[in-house]
Amino acid sequence: MTDTIHIGLIYGSTRKGRFCDTVARWAVDEIRAQGHYIVHIIDPAESSPGSDEPSKSPTLWERMAQCDAFVVVTPEYNHGYPAALKMLIDSVGPEWHAKPVAFVSYGGISGGLRAVEQLRLVFAELHAVTIRDSVSFASAWELFDATGKLKQPERAQRSMATMLGRLRWWAVALRDARAAVPYTNA
């Protein structure tokens, strides 16, 4: 498979000083290192200051529409996913249809896995396909050094390679299927 896959990398947090920036930078670097991917950053923090809704600028939504697949980088807040992420997810509809979604999560002892399990239910309702394989960072703030590099990257890199392999398969299969038979709500 040599097709270029457009991946929307979605930031799950909008908090000031968020750790999501560190994890997302790692994820982007890993995706680009695999080759054959174009990464589109989708950040709910791009919304207007003081606004409760994500920016509806054409560039953000156009990037989502042109994506073949998505990687959601999400923390776990109070055993769930952040409200800003849910707002972004709910702001669009057809952009999710028949597209795969993978997860890179982080948090305390659970590594964000409770947030991911809840997000799987949300994406099922949006006609998206979630990838079973994921990357999870338990006690993430202890795993990265002051420059944002993983102290011991091998395990996470293996998990990411597996996840991206599965995501790539689904992205190509679903893109080809959508081209052959348009996905509709009929």
C-alpha positions in Angstrom: 0.0 0.0 0.0 1.7 3.2 -1.1 -1.3 5.5 -1.1 -0.9 8.7 0.9 -3.3 8.7 3.9 -4.5 12.0 5.3 -4.7 11.7 9.1 -6.5 14.3 11.2 -4.7 14.4 14.5 -7.2 15.8 17.0 -6.1 17.4 20.3 -8.4 16.3 23.1 -7.5 19.1 25.6 -7.9 22.9 25.6 -6.5 23.5 29.1 -3.8 26.2 29.5 -0.4 24.5 29.9 -1.9 21.3 28.6 0.2 18.1 28.5 -1.6 17.2 25.3 0.9 19.3 23.4 3.7 17.0 24.4 1.9 13.8 23.6 0.5 15.2 20.4 4.0 16.3 19.2 5.3 12.8 19.9 2.3 11.3 18.0 2.8 13.6 15.0 6.6 12.8 14.9 5.8 9.0 15.0 3.2 9.3 12.3 5.4 11.2 10.0 8.3 8.8 10.6 6.2 6.0 9.3 5.9 7.7 5.9 2.9 7.8 3.5 0.9 10.1 5.8 -0.1 13.7 5.7 -1.0 15.0 9.1 -3.7 17.7 9.6 -3.8 19.2 13.1 -7.3 19.6 14.5 -7.3 21.5 17.7 -10.4 22.6 19.6 -8.3 25.3 21.2 -8.5 27.1 17.9 -11.9 28.4 18.9 -12.4 32.1 19.5 -11.4 33.4 22.9 -14.4 33.3 25.3 -16.4 31.1 22.9 -18.0 27.8 24.0 -17.9 26.4 20.5 -14.9 25.2 18.4 -14.0 27.5 15.5 -16.1 26.8 12.5 -13.5 28.4 10.2 -13.6 26.7 6.8 -10.0 25.6 7.2 -10.7 23.5 10.2 -13.8 21.7 8.8 -12.2 21.4 5.3 -9.2 19.7 6.9 -11.6 17.3 8.7 -13.5 16.5 5.5 -10.4 15.7 3.6 -9.1 13.3 6.2 -9.1 9.6 5.5 -8.6 8.7 9.1 -8.3 10.3 12.6 -6.0 9.9 15.6 -7.5 11.4 18.8 -4.9 12.4 21.4 -6.9 12.5 24.6 -6.4 12.9 28.3 -8.7 11.4 30.9 -10.4 13.9 33.1 -12.4 12.5 36.0 -12.7 9.1 34.4 -13.9 10.5 31.1 -12.9 12.6 28.1 -12.8 16.4 28.0 -15.8 18.5 27.2 -14.0 20.4 24.4 -13.3 17.2 22.6 -17.0 16.2 22.8 -18.0 19.6 21.5 -15.7 19.2 18.5 -16.8 15.7 17.8 -20.5 16.8 17.9 -19.9 19.9 15.8 -19.6 17.9 12.6 -21.4 14.8 11.2 -20.6 13.4 7.7 -16.9 14.1 8.2 -16.8 11.1 10.5 -18.9 8.7 8.4 -17.2 5.4 7.3 -13.8 6.6 8.5 -11.4 5.0 11.0 -10.5 6.6 14.4 -7.5 5.5 16.5 -6.5 6.7 20.0 -3.5 7.9 21.8 -4.4 8.5 25.4 -2.7 9.6 28.6 -3.5 10.2 32.2 -2.9 8.7 35.6 -2.9 5.1 36.4 -5.4 4.2 33.7 -3.4 6.0 31.0 -6.6 7.5 29.6 -8.2 4.2 28.7 -11.5 5.0 30.4 -11.8 8.0 28.2 -11.1 5.9 25.1 -13.7 3.3 26.0 -16.3 6.1 26.3 -15.2 7.6 23.0 -15.6 4.3 21.2 -19.4 4.5 22.0 -19.6 8.1 20.7 -17.8 7.3 17.4 -20.0 4.3 16.8 -23.0 6.6 16.8 -21.2 8.7 14.2 -20.8 5.8 11.8 -17.0 5.8 12.4 -14.9 2.7 12.9 -12.6 2.7 15.9 -9.3 0.8 15.9 -8.9 -1.7 18.7 -5.1 -1.1 19.0 -4.2 2.1 20.7 -1.3 3.8 22.5 -1.7 4.6 26.2 0.6 6.5 28.6 -0.1 5.8 32.3 1.4 8.5 34.5 2.5 10.3 31.3 4.2 13.2 32.9 6.8 10.8 34.3 7.5 9.2 30.9 8.5 12.3 29.0 11.6 14.4 29.7 11.7 18.2 29.9 12.2 18.5 26.1 9.1 16.4 25.4 10.9 13.2 24.4 10.0 9.8 25.7 12.6 8.5 28.1 12.1 4.9 27.0 10.3 5.1 23.6 10.6 1.5 22.3 7.3 0.1 23.7 5.2 3.2 22.7 6.8 3.1 19.3 5.9 -0.5 18.8 2.3 0.2 19.9 2.1 3.2 17.6 3.4 1.2 14.6 0.8 -1.5 15.2 -2.0 1.0 15.6 -0.9 2.9 12.5 -0.8 -0.3 10.5 -4.3 -1.1 11.4 -5.5 2.4 10.9 -3.9 2.5 7.4 -5.6 -0.8 6.4 -9.0 0.6 7.5 -8.3 4.0 5.9 -7.6 2.5 2.5 -10.4 0.0 2.7 -13.0 2.5 3.7 -11.7 5.2 1.3 -12.0 2.7 -1.6 -15.5 1.6 -0.4 -16.7 5.2 -0.1 -15.4 5.9 -3.7 -17.2 2.8 -5.0 -20.4 3.2 -3.1 -21.0 6.6 -1.4 -21.8 6.3 2.3 -25.2 7.8 3.0 -27.7 7.8 5.9 -30.3 6.1 3.6 
